Amino acid sequence: MTIEAVLLGIAQDGGVPQAGCYCATCTQARLDPSRRQWVVCLGLIDHTARQSWLIDATPDFKEQLHALYQLAPAYPLAGILLTHIHMGHYTGLIHLGPEAMNRQNLPLYTTVRAADFLNQNAPWSYLVDRAHLQLNILEPNLPLSLSPTLKVEPVLVPHRAEFSDTLAFTISGPRRRLFFCPDIDRWEAWTYDLREFLTGIEVALLDGCFFSPAELPGRDLSQIPHPFVGDTVARLAGLGCEVHLIHLNHTNPLLNDSPERAWLAQQGFQVGAFGRRWSL
């Protein structure tokens, strides 16, 4: 087990419970800590190089970093890779500054647009200017070797681009590959056909934010586009890839024991679970 990936959160950017929400799911999560869900994040561990990485720095960064430390206590955090500049994916970087960890020159891997945002906007620019972060530019479709046996390949995906473009990652170990895509607007808007792209990839962690449009009455979902779960399932039916849905909104019935969750299991798909690990 040289390379491991570990799921350190499965929720949409606001987590569960979400601020200001008192729906049944959020209320139950406040009463029962075991029902809380951290924002989606993936940890990578190289047991040979004795190093670890995080994909995304979420609002739950300090808990997720500790969870990664518990799995690999002797492996220092060697870097962070960002998917994009939205609330749930980069704001945890604030913990790296002098008020908390005071890290020095921690490698941060991101796109040109995301790097420009961090360079031009405080307090993130402070982290760069004071060398708490060391920016490294990712080129889409150009694999990056994090270690001799661990490669990540950034892939551009269409998603709301107010501040940056958005990446998914194909993660390759010596034996297997995992595709991590927490955010995308619509599969049909992507450069690739999802089914063809996943052919030959063993594990896929995919955006499952909304089960149906009925979850957010009164909201214009064209302003917060994500693939509906039924569409993803239909596109991948019968594919020999282990698929887990992640980035679940607090309204998503898949978070609870529900007919929707039972249906998903009958289709051969899974809901992401905190702590799930894969050997690559």
Secondary structure, DSSP 8 states (H G I E B T S, - for coil): --EEEEEEE-B-TT-BS-TT--SHHHHHHHH-GGG-B-B-EEEEEETTTTEEEEE---TTHHHHHHHHHHH-TTS-EEEEE---SSHHHHGGGGGGSTTTT---SEEEEE-HHHHHHHHHSTTHHHHHHTTSEEEEE--TT--EEEETTEEEEEEEE----SS--EEEEEEE-SS-EEEEE---S-GGGSSS-HHHHHTT-SEEEEE--BS-GGGSTTS-GGGS---BHHHHHHHHTT-SSEEEEESB-TT-GGGSS-HHHHHHHHTT-EE--TT-EEE-
